[in-house]
């Protein structure tokens, strides 16, 4: 751990200075984060806070492999003692104090979750949705099922050590570049005499891992926590200018190939199995592309969608659902989303050469 947890008073409120928080050695913070005492950033969590746009309240927790991205246009504010579950994704959204966000959930830009809310695992809160205090939410897209009962709030109290008290303590700025100075950029592994080939202008963050028969093209960005597994009899081919964002996994099942054409953007927390993705396509956070699926050029796959095995969609398709269907046709290729990385975000990071 980079820093230690503060002592806790009998009513569950952290004590001590604002510098006391927990940052796992495998977690990554890019930019300046504002956080309160007792905050926890667990193993594999990735926080991208451009211009100080992410605020993490006292006693709040980002659990393992969570991804949080805030920008000036889409800031993130996570309230005191809120918990963001494993592999959840928060993009430019607000989470109220004491809320519990389930594992694998996705909160899109401008979503607002009230205080003491309970969000079921795998829920997708769409852009702009406002959830009242003490709501129980589930679904893709999420919907408010009911108001939290006394039993729900008692469960929340037990999860918070028997107290729903709020620390009410100020935030402190913390800045940590991706730890390129601590490790080589990316980790490359040979598998059965096949070794990854990475163009010298590509950028791999230090916790990215690539193995086997993988070729990564010019100007690609492979972000923190990404795993690209080419340990099969087919190749993984990634074109030029592709972005694969935090904690996404690319996997090659036996007897398949995986191709991302030029300019593809794969959002954080995605799973891509042996698929073919056409040039300029954007895959939003938390989506799953199953083996043998095929997307044309300039498609958009919405957050949390599951593109089924062998499913095929034409150029310009808007793809959404669980399982995914074509919900429309785009009049032009999707622009790079605001949560994508920009060249200026990469200053100071070393490159594989």
C-alpha positions in Angstrom: 0.0 0.0 0.0 1.2 3.5 -0.8 -0.3 5.0 2.4 -1.9 3.7 5.5 -5.5 3.8 6.7 -6.3 6.2 9.5 -7.6 5.1 12.8 -11.4 4.8 13.1 -13.4 6.3 16.0 -16.1 4.2 17.7 -18.8 5.7 15.5 -17.0 4.7 12.3 -15.7 8.1 11.4 -12.0 8.2 10.4 -9.7 10.3 12.5 -6.4 11.8 11.7 -5.1 14.1 8.9 -6.4 14.2 5.4 -3.2 12.6 4.1 -4.2 9.2 5.5 -5.7 7.1 2.7 -5.1 3.8 1.1 -3.6 3.4 -2.4 -2.8 -0.1 -3.6 0.5 -0.6 -5.3 -1.3 -1.9 -8.4 -3.7 1.0 -8.5 -3.1 3.9 -10.9 -3.9 7.6 -10.6 -3.4 9.8 -13.7 -3.7 13.5 -12.9 -4.7 15.2 -9.7 -7.3 13.6 -7.4 -9.0 15.3 -4.5 -9.8 12.8 -1.7 -10.7 12.7 1.9 -9.2 10.8 4.9 -9.9 7.1 5.0 -10.5 6.8 1.2 -9.5 3.5 -0.3 -8.3 2.9 -3.9 -7.9 -0.9 -4.1 -5.9 -3.2 -6.3 -6.1 -2.7 -10.0 -8.3 0.4 -9.7 -7.6 3.1 -12.2 -8.5 6.8 -11.7 -8.0 9.4 -14.5 -8.6 12.9 -13.1 -8.0 15.5 -15.7 -7.6 18.9 -14.2 -8.6 17.7 -10.8 -12.0 16.6 -12.0 -12.4 13.5 -9.6 -13.4 14.0 -6.0 -13.5 11.0 -3.6 -15.0 11.8 -0.2 -13.7 10.7 3.2 -14.1 7.0 3.8 -15.2 6.3 0.2 -13.9 3.2 -1.5 -13.0 2.2 -5.1 -12.8 -1.6 -5.0 -10.7 -3.9 -7.2 -10.4 -3.1 -10.9 -12.8 -0.2 -10.7 -12.3 2.5 -13.4 -13.1 6.2 -12.6 -12.7 8.9 -15.3 -13.4 12.6 -14.8 -12.8 15.5 -17.1 -13.6 19.3 -17.0 -16.7 18.6 -19.0 -17.7 15.4 -17.1 -16.4 15.7 -13.4 -16.8 12.9 -10.9 -17.9 13.4 -7.4 -18.1 10.3 -5.1 -19.6 11.1 -1.7 -18.3 10.2 1.7 -18.3 6.5 2.6 -19.8 5.5 -0.8 -18.5 2.2 -2.2 -17.9 1.5 -5.9 -17.9 -2.2 -6.5 -15.5 -4.5 -8.3 -15.0 -3.8 -12.0 -17.5 -0.9 -11.9 -17.0 2.0 -14.3 -17.8 5.6 -13.3 -17.5 8.2 -16.1 -18.3 11.8 -15.3 -21.1 10.9 -12.8 -22.0 11.8 -9.2 -22.5 9.2 -6.4 -24.1 10.3 -3.2 -22.8 9.7 0.3 -23.1 6.2 1.7 -24.3 4.7 -1.6 -23.4 1.1 -2.5 -22.7 0.6 -6.3 -22.7 -3.0 -7.3 -19.9 -4.9 -9.0 -19.8 -4.4 -12.8 -22.1 -1.4 -12.8 -21.6 1.4 -15.2 -22.4 5.1 -14.5 -22.4 7.2 -17.6 -21.7 11.0 -17.9 -24.0 13.4 -16.0 -25.7 10.5 -14.2 -26.5 11.5 -10.6 -27.0 9.0 -7.8 -28.5 10.3 -4.6 -27.3 9.5 -1.0 -27.8 6.0 0.6 -28.7 4.4 -2.7 -28.3 0.7 -3.4 -27.4 -0.3 -7.0 -27.5 -3.9 -8.1 -24.6 -5.7 -9.7 -24.3 -5.0 -13.5 -26.7 -2.0 -13.5 -26.2 0.6 -16.2 -27.1 4.2 -15.2 -27.5 6.0 -18.5 -26.2 9.5 -19.2 -28.3 12.2 -17.5 -30.4 9.9 -15.2 -31.1 11.3 -11.8 -31.7 8.8 -9.0 -33.4 10.1 -5.8 -31.9 9.5 -2.3 -32.5 6.1 -0.8 -33.4 4.4 -4.0 -32.9 0.7 -5.0 -31.8 0.5 -8.6 -31.2 -2.3 -11.1 -31.3 -3.1 -14.8 -29.8 -2.3 -18.2 -30.7 0.5 -18.4 -31.2 1.1 -14.7 -34.6 1.8 -13.2 -35.6 2.7 -9.7 -37.4 -0.3 -8.3 -38.5 1.2 -5.0 -37.5 3.4 -2.1 -35.0 1.8 0.3 -36.7 0.1 3.3 -35.6 0.2 6.9 -34.2 -3.3 6.3 -32.2 -2.0 3.4 -30.8 0.9 5.4 -30.0 -1.5 8.3 -28.0 -3.7 5.8 -26.2 -0.5 4.7 -25.4 0.3 8.3 -23.9 -3.1 8.9 -21.8 -2.8 5.7 -20.5 0.5 7.2 -19.4 -1.0 10.5 -22.7 -0.2 12.3 -22.8 3.6 11.7 -24.0 5.8 8.9 -22.3 8.9 10.3 -20.5 11.1 7.9 -16.9 12.4 8.6 -17.6 15.8 7.1 -13.8 16.3 6.5 -12.2 18.3 3.7 -10.5 16.9 0.7 -6.8 17.1 -0.1 -5.2 17.1 -3.6 -3.1 14.1 -4.5 -1.1 13.6 -7.7 0.5 10.5 -9.0 1.6 9.9 -12.6 1.2 6.5 -14.0 4.3 4.7 -12.5 6.3 4.6 -15.6 9.4 5.3 -13.5 8.8 2.1 -11.5 8.4 -0.4 -14.3 8.9 -0.7 -18.0 6.1 0.5 -20.2 3.8 -2.5 -20.5 4.7 -6.1 -19.8 5.2 -8.4 -22.9 5.2 -12.2 -22.6 6.2 -14.8 -25.1 3.8 -17.8 -25.6 4.9 -20.9 -27.6 7.6 -18.9 -29.4 5.1 -16.1 -30.3 6.1 -12.7 -29.0 4.0 -9.5 -29.1 5.1 -6.8 -31.6 4.5 -3.3 -30.6 5.0 -0.3 -32.9 7.5 2.2 -31.4 4.9 5.0 -31.4 2.4 3.0 -29.4 1.9 3.8 -25.7 1.5 1.0 -23.2 0.8 2.0 -19.6 2.9 0.2 -17.0 0.2 -2.3 -15.8 -0.9 -3.3 -19.3 0.0 -6.9 -20.2 0.3 -8.4 -23.6 1.1 -12.1 -24.4 1.4 -14.3 -27.5 0.7 -13.6 -31.2 -0.3 -9.9 -30.9 0.6 -7.0 -33.2 -0.1 -3.4 -32.0 0.0 -0.7 -34.6 1.2 2.9 -34.7 -0.1 5.4 -32.3 -2.1 3.0 -30.2 -2.9 3.6 -26.6 -3.1 0.5 -24.3 -4.2 1.9 -20.9 -3.7 0.8 -17.3 -4.8 -2.7 -16.4 -5.5 -3.8 -20.0 -4.9 -7.5 -20.7 -4.4 -8.7 -24.3 -4.2 -12.5 -24.4 -3.0 -14.0 -27.7 -2.4 -17.5 -26.3 -4.1 -19.5 -29.0 -3.6 -20.6 -32.6 -5.0 -17.5 -34.2 -3.6 -13.9 -34.2 -4.6 -10.7 -32.5 -4.1 -7.7 -34.8 -4.6 -4.2 -33.7 -4.5 -1.4 -36.3 -3.2 2.2 -36.0 -4.6 4.8 -33.6 -6.6 2.3 -31.6 -7.4 3.0 -27.9 -8.0 0.2 -25.4 -8.9 1.8 -22.1 -8.5 0.8 -18.5 -9.2 -2.7 -17.2 -10.4 -4.1 -20.6 -9.6 -7.7 -21.5 -9.0 -8.9 -25.1 -9.0 -12.7 -25.3 -8.5 -15.1 -28.2 -10.4 -18.4 -27.8 -9.1 -21.5 -29.6 -9.5 -21.4 -33.3 -10.4 -17.7 -33.6 -8.9 -14.4 -34.6 -9.3 -11.0 -33.1 -9.0 -7.8 -35.2 -9.4 -4.2 -34.3 -9.1 -2.0 -37.4 -7.7 1.5 -37.4 -9.1 4.1 -35.1 -11.3 1.8 -32.9 -11.9 2.9 -29.4 -12.7 0.3 -26.7 -14.0 1.8 -23.5 -12.9 0.8 -20.0 -14.1 -2.4 -18.4 -14.9 -4.2 -21.7 -14.5 -7.9 -22.7 -13.6 -8.7 -26.3 -13.4 -12.3 -27.3 -12.2 -13.3 -30.8 -14.2 -10.5 -32.6 -13.7 -8.4 -35.7 -14.3 -4.6 -35.1 -14.4 -2.3 -38.1 -12.4 1.0 -38.4 -13.7 4.0 -36.4 -16.1 1.9 -34.3 -16.6 3.0 -30.6 -17.4 0.4 -28.0 -18.7 2.1 -24.8 -17.7 1.0 -21.3 -18.5 -2.4 -19.9 -19.6 -3.9 -23.3 -18.9 -7.5 -24.1 -18.2 -8.7 -27.6 -18.5 -12.5 -27.8 -16.6 -15.0 -30.0 -17.1 -14.7 -33.7 -19.0 -11.4 -33.6 -18.4 -8.8 -36.3 -19.0 -5.1 -36.3 -18.7 -2.9 -39.4 -16.9 0.4 -39.8 -18.1 3.4 -37.8 -20.4 1.5 -35.4 -21.4 2.4 -31.9 -21.9 -0.2 -29.2 -23.6 1.3 -26.2 -22.5 0.8 -22.6 -23.0 -2.6 -21.0 -24.3 -4.2 -24.3 -23.6 -7.8 -25.0 -22.9 -8.6 -28.7 -23.7 -12.3 -28.9 -21.6 -15.1 -30.5 -21.4 -14.9 -34.3 -23.6 -11.7 -34.3 -22.9 -9.4 -37.3 -23.7 -5.7 -37.8 -23.2 -3.5 -40.8 -21.3 -0.3 -41.2 -22.7 2.6 -39.1 -24.9 0.4 -36.9 -26.0 1.6 -33.4 -25.8 -1.6 -31.4 -27.4 -1.9 -27.9 -29.0 -4.3 -25.6 -28.6 -7.5 -23.6 -28.3 -9.3 -26.0 -27.5 -6.5 -28.5 -29.6 -5.7 -31.5 -29.3 -2.9 -34.1 -31.2 0.0 -32.6 -30.6 2.4 -35.5 -28.1 3.6 -38.1 -25.6 6.5 -37.6 -25.6 9.3 -40.1 -21.8 9.7 -39.6 -19.0 7.8 -37.8 -19.1 8.3 -34.0 -16.7 11.0 -32.8 -14.1 10.1 -30.1 -16.0 10.3 -26.8 -15.0 12.7 -24.1 -13.8 9.9 -21.9 -11.2 8.7 -24.5 -7.6 9.7 -24.0 -6.0 12.6 -25.8 -2.4 13.0 -26.8 -1.9 15.7 -24.2 -3.0 13.3 -21.5 0.1 11.2 -22.2 2.8 13.8 -21.5 5.7 12.3 -19.5 4.8 8.7 -20.1 7.5 6.6 -21.7 6.9 4.5 -24.8 7.9 1.1 -25.9 10.6 1.4 -28.4 
